[in-house]
Amino acid sequence: MRIIDLTLPMYSGMPVFPGDPEVSIEPIQTIEKDGWNMRRVQVNSHDGTHVNVPAHAAIGGKNLDDYSLEDFCGEVQIFDPNVALSPDRGAFFRDQNIDAAIADQIKSARPRFIGLSSAFEFDVDIEKDLLAEGIISFERLANLDKVPPAFMFYGMPLRIRQGDGSPVRAFAVIP
């Protein structure tokens, strides 16, 4: 079994969506002074590798409390325009962005969840449309070039009460 990390590193000053507050990860206690190390982490719920749920963009949309952990993991296929999407698997977009035609396929097939490579950024209107349709989406996934066409995926959110999304530690498990 191999585990491939699909998570971008988090650090102070890392790239964020234009106009969003910057990430800050700063030491507030040290072993030398306090007997242990501790850092204060200030991050937006949609920074770095993260998951979006409908409450992010849809009035009355489901929030993180409405899902179980099982909803954030499962079999995934890398999107291939010649292979039909399946409601039993997630679909990750490694080699292209999600345009309106692909969004229509997603809404019709209703895959378990979708994911977008860190090489691409969602079109805001397409992202809102998919969230309004109840589609869970993972963004800024790293290392998708290292996974096979199908694999088991895990992307667990923090347990943020009424959360609209969350940073995740995302990884692929390859037999």
C-alpha positions, 0 to 999 in steps of 0.5 A, spaced: 500 500 500 502 507 498 499 513 501 500 519 496 499 526 500 494 531 496 495 536 501 498 543 499 503 545 505 500 551 510 504 557 512 504 564 513 504 568 507 502 562 503 497 564 496 490 565 498 484 567 494 485 575 491 482 579 497 482 574 502 486 575 509 493 572 509 494 565 513 498 567 519 502 561 523 506 564 528 509 561 534 506 564 541 510 559 546 517 556 545 520 550 549 526 555 551 521 560 554 515 556 556 517 549 556 513 547 550 512 549 543 505 552 541 503 556 534 497 560 533 494 558 526 489 563 523 486 561 516 480 562 512 476 555 511 477 555 504 485 556 504 490 551 502 487 544 500 480 544 502 473 542 502 467 546 500 460 544 502 453 547 499 453 553 505 459 556 502 455 559 496 447 557 497 442 560 502 440 554 506 445 549 503 448 544 507 453 545 512 459 541 515 454 538 521 449 535 515 455 530 513 458 524 516 465 523 515 464 517 510 461 523 505 468 526 504 472 519 502 471 514 497 473 511 490 475 516 485 476 516 478 481 522 474 476 525 469 477 522 462 472 525 457 471 518 454 469 515 461 462 516 464 462 520 471 458 515 476 454 517 482 458 511 486 465 515 485 468 521 486 471 525 480 477 529 480 480 534 475 487 533 474 488 536 467 483 541 465 478 546 469 471 545 470 467 549 464 460 549 463 459 543 459 463 539 464 459 542 470 452 540 466 455 533 466 457 533 473 450 535 475 447 530 471 451 524 473 452 527 481 458 524 483 460 522 490 464 529 490 469 532 485 476 535 486 480 540 482 487 540 482 491 546 485 493 548 478 486 550 476 481 555 480 474 554 479 470 559 475 466 563 481 459 562 477 460 554 476 462 553 483 456 556 486 452 553 481 455 546 483 454 548 490 447 550 489 446 543 486 449 539 493 455 537 490 461 537 495 468 539 492 475 539 494 480 544 491 487 546 491 489 538 491 496 537 490 500 531 487 494 529 482 500 527 477 502 522 482 496 518 482 493 512 478 486 513 474 482 510 480 484 510 487 481 511 494 481 518 497 480 521 504 479 528 505 477 529 512 474 536 514 475 539 521 469 539 525 467 546 524 460 547 527 455 550 521 462 550 517 461 552 510 468 548 508 474 546 511 482 545 510 483 538 509 488 533 510 487 530 503 490 523 501 490 517 496 491 510 498 493 506 492 493 498 493 
